């Protein structure tokens, strides 16, 4: 009777070890078409950043950023901006 139990135990251990070795990541049965992948990615488009007027100069600036034109952020001077020189046309 102990031999039957030992043989049964060894068979169970074989099955358990077989399941562990064969349990890899699942793979698709068929190749996905290019169209299918592109359809899935249609909603991942580029979104424009949110713009709002600067509190000091009124120009459109990206939200929560220092204004590149006047250097203000939340009504405080954060960066000193040098005036750009306009080139005279001939």
N, C-alpha and C positions, 0 to 999 in steps of 0.2 A: 504494500500500500504506500509506503514511503517513496518507492521508485515512481509510482504514478504521480504523486504530488510533486516530486522533483522534476519530472519531465514536463508536467503542466506548468510549473513555475518557470522553467527555462524557455518554454514556448511563449509565455506571456512576456518575459523579458525581451525576447527576440522581437515581438510585435511592438513593444514600447520603443525599443531602440530604432526600429525601422521607421516608426512614425516621426521620431525626432530628426532623423537624417533627411527624410523626404519633405519636411515642412519648411520649404523655402517660400520666398515671395511669389504670389500668383502672377502669371504671365498671361497676356491676352491671347485668345485662340487665333484671332485673325489680325492682320495688319490694319491699323487705322489709316483711313485716307487723309490726304492733305486737307481736303474740304472739311472733314469732321473736326480736325484740330483748329482750323481757322474759324469755323463757326463758333466754337467754344470760346475763342479769344476775342470775339466781336465786342464784348462789353469791357475790355481792358484798355480802352482808348486813352489818349493823353487828355488830361483835364487842365484847363487854364487856371492859373492861380487867382484867388479872390482879390479884387482890387477895391480900394476905397480912397477917397480924397484925403490928402495930407491936411492935418489940422492947422498948419502954418501957411503953406503956400497954395494949397488947393489942388495940386497936381495928383494924378492917379498913382498910387503906390501900393505894393503888395502888403497885405495885412500883417501886422506885428513885425514890421521891418523899419529900419531907419530910412527916412526919405533921402534918396540919392541927390535930389536937387537942392534942398536947403539944409539937410543934416539934422532935422528935428525928429523926435520920437516922443509921443504923448506930451506934446507942448513943451518939451525941454530940448535944449541944444545938446546933442550928443556928439556930433562930429562936425568939425569945421570944414566946409566945402569951399574950394577955391573956384572962383568964377572962370567959366570956360571962355577963351578968347575966340571970337568969331573971325574967320578968315575973310578978308576983303576980296571981293571978286574983281578981276581986272576989267 
